[in-house]
Amino acid sequence: MAYPNLQAFIDRLETGGELLRIKTYVDPILEMAEITDRVSKSGDQNKALLFENTGYDFPVLMNAYGSERRMCMALGVEHLDDITREIENLFKLLTSPKHGILDKLGMLPKLSQFASWMPSVQRKRGACQEVVMTDPDLGKLPIIKCWPLDGGPFLTLPIIHTKDPGTGIRNVGMYRMQVFGPRLTAMHWHRHKVSARHFAEYKKRGLIMPVAVALGGDPVYAYAATAPLPENVDEYMLAGFLRKKKVELVRCLTQPDIEVPADADIIIEGYVEPNEEPLWEGPFGDHTGYYSLPDWYPRFHVTAITHRRRAVYPATIVGIPPQEDAWLGKATERIFLAPIKITLVPEIVDMEMPVEGVFHNLVIARIQKDYPGQGLKVMNAMWGAGQMMFNKILVLTDGEAPLSDYAALARYVFRHCNVATDVAFASGPMDVLDHSCSALGFGGKMCIDGTAKSSEELDARYVWGAFNGLGADFPTVKAVRQILDLPCLIVSVEKTRPFHIRELHDEICIRPEAGGLKMILYVDHTVDPGDLGVALWRFCNNLDPKRDHFLFERGLPDGRMFACLGLDGTTKTRSLDGFERDWPNIIVSDDATIQKVDAKWGELGMGPFLSSPSLRFKEQLYGGEAVAAVK
């Protein structure tokens, strides 16, 4: 389904009972984000929010993608798996044998349909150029500041257009933009992003790089900008396929080499001078739930701002999950399952990215297993598949339970996993935002093979008994939680010395009553192991699996072996862990903003009072800065 503009999507959300209009003035600096954070985590009150009284000429739309239903509405489907099936059917049609002229002629209607989805450039101006700012000024847009320690206001849903200077091939991506002045922002593209490679090519050629930023339009555009497409595949081809209508583009007014969607709400045109001194950008409260710390990024100079009449400014926040971005990630999980299955990993049946893993940190895959070692084959294939190279923890199963049934899944995996032989570790590229790596963008990975093993894969030396609880107190252990009825514990620890977690793991595992354990996850003493979702979120973020694992093994009287894998998901420091990088703090709202929103809640017309989600995390902070106060 194609939406002619963002307003049409807003109307659809409203008629579907998925939108709240807020007519009371709300400050784009911190207040909008605090309200959205409350709503996005609220369950029944989770709606898209249209802030109509912003102090600017533009209303602000937030949380538009923030549920499965709204994500489906944005993509024009009833269920996200509908797209998966459509892509699978499309691949089957294209790859099936064509035995005669009639079979080949039968392809023509589908090929004609493909052609109708390809983007095209129109000669006239678009609706996005109905109004041209005579004096372009970013200060006229309601650009939000999300979190108190952010470096400033950021554009958080910018659809950024660049072109390869050699081939002219377009890339559409989404990278945050911190505002530094009326006509100046930073351009936060990581080195593995396509636009960063375009930037490097312009720098090599000594050319100024034209860039354009679109805001709004059909909601599918923002999704397509985040999609992990192969390089040189136009994101607007994906958008055309999803909306079943081609994307109409228009040339920018001051950067005519760049085309943008004609139906966008706001366009910001400009350029990047590759040889110019970069900006010290950040910090920024990121999708990991931690601050990403400052670094140097290119300057983006604004040359024009245009917009449609009745334009709406779209924005989002990211932070401690779940947030709106979880549903963008869920769409990617479903949409790209079929291409991964058909082109790279034919044995994959299903895939799940739990919200606690904030996309890359934790991926679960169900496979059709037919031979020994197939799990390792899948591991290597997936870690070589596009942005799956950033995956940190991969869990494999061949059980029949739905991957969303985490209890059944975990029982199956632990039943079939020998932690001494079925857990593989490797090093490779990691997300630049992964703060646990000893080196930026390079760290450890782990694959837990929880598939049923053939005789060739079994090691009969290892046995485990029943676990009935730890019988001893450990002074630095603050709390212990067994996960379900699994042979797995979460242990919160206050570290006091180097090698503390490794030594504690040995102390626990040497005890006879630990003989039923297969795995122990260690987290900071400020983390409640009983709050499983939060504990796993903190654990996944803070773990470098290759560096932070220790396998305890001991012989048993009958000659067999016991093994228990320890994984250190605690904060790493220079003094206790030899960790040399700054460690970031988690993201919470400041007390003043929480109190302001509390005071005006009754005026907002948003139903029963929702307390700030940040309150439950205040005690997990290390100091009051973006860099955690740890030594």
C-alpha positions, 0 to 999 in steps of 0.5 A: 500500500502506497501512502501519498504522504506522511499525513495520509499515514497519520490519518490511517493511524488515527482511524485505526485507533493508533494515534494520540494528538497532544495539543498541550505545548511540549518542549522538543528538548527532552520532554517529547522524548520522555513522554514517548519513552513512557508510552513506548513501554506502556503496553495498552497505552502504546500509541503513535504521538502527534505533538501539535503544539511544539513552539514551531510551525511543524507538528512532530510525529513520534512512535509511529512505528512503535508496535507490530500493528503500526509497523504492518500499517506502515508497510501496508500488510496484515502481518510481517510474515506476508512479506516473507512469503511474497519474497519466497514466492518471487524467488521461486518464480524467478528460479523455477525451470522454464520449459517452454515459450509459454512458461517464459511468456508467463513471466512477462506480467510479473516482470512488467510489475517489477518495472512499475516499482522502479524509481523514476525522476520527474522533471517538475518540482515535487510537493516537498518543494512547495515552500522554499526557505529564503534563509535556510535555518535548522533552528526553524525545525522542531529538532528534538534532544532525546537524553540529558547527556546528548551533545545537543539536538539531533535529527533522528529519522533523516533519510540521507541520500548520497551517490558514488562519484564514479558510478552515480549509484545512489545510496539511501541510509539513516545516520543521526545528525547533531545540529551545531548551527543554523546551517551546520550538522555532523554526519554520523556515518560509520566506516562500514556504511556505504555513504562513508565509502562514498565520502572516502571516494570523494575525498580521494578525488578531491571533490565536494560531496553533495548530500540531501536529507529527506524527512517524512513522506511515505513511511516505507522510506524511513524503513528502506533507509535502515534495511540491510540491503547489498551495496549498489541495490537501490533502497527505493527499489525495495520501497517500490516493492513494499508499497507496490508503486514506484517512488517518484523522485525530484532533483534538489534545487541547490544539489541537482545531482541528488534526487529525493522523494517528491512526496517527502515532508521536508528536504535539507540540501547540502554538502560535505567537504571531505578535506574540512576539519571534522566535528567532535560529535556526541555523546548520544543515547543510542539504541543499545541503551547506552550512550555512544561516546563522542568522536570525530565526524564530517561536517554537513553544510546546509544550502537549502531547506524546502518543505510541503505545505502542512509538513510534519516533522518525524522523529524517534528516540532510541534507548533502553529497550523496548523502543520504536526501533525494535519494530523496525528491527523486527520488520528487517528480521522477517523481510530478510529471512527469505533472502538469507534462506534462499541465497546464503543459508538454505537450511535456515527455517526461522530467525528471531532477534530478541529485543534484549539483544538490541538487534546484533547482539543476540540472534536465534536461528532454527535450522533443518539439520541433516548432517554433523557439523551443520551448525558450524556451517550455518554459523560461518555462513551467517557471520559472513552475510552482510550486516550479520557480520556484526552479530555477537551471540548466535544461538542455533536450534533444530527444535519444533517450538516457535522461536518466540517461545523462549522457555521451550527454546531455552530448554531444548538448547540446554538439553542438546548443548555440551558447553565444552564442545558445542560453543564456538568462539571467534573474532571479527567485525563488530558494530562500532556502537559495541562498547564491550570490544577491546578495540573499536569495531573488532571483538569476539563472537559466540555460537551456541549450537543447541541442535540435536547431535548425531553420534559423530558430534557427541562426547560421552565423557561429559555428564551433568547431574541435577541442580538443587541450588548453591549451598554456600554464601559468597561475600561479593555475590549480591543475588543469584537467579536460576533461569526457569528450571534450566542449568543456568544461573544469573549471578550479580557480583560486586567486583573488587579485584582483578580476575574476580569473576574467573576466580569466583566461577572456579569457587562456585563450580568446584562445589559438588552441588554445582554439578548440574550447572552448564552455564553461569552469566555474571552481571554487575551488582547493581543489576537485579537477576530477577528482572530477567529482561533487563539482566539479559540486556545488560549482559549482552551489551557488556560481554565480549564472548571470546575475551570474557568466557572461562570454561571450568572442567573437573574430573569425576570419580567415575572418570567422566567430566563436568564442565560449566561455562562462565560468561562475564557480562559485567562492566569492564574497567582499567584497574580490574580488567585491563580495559583501556577504552572509556565505558559508557553509562546507560541512558536515563532521563534527568530528574527535572524532565521527569518532574516536568512531565509528571506535572503536565501529564493531566493536561496531555489527554493521554489517559492514566498516568505513566511513570518514567521508565528511567526511575527503575534504572537510576541505581544502575548508573555509574556517576552522572556523565555519559562516560561511566565513573569507573576506574 
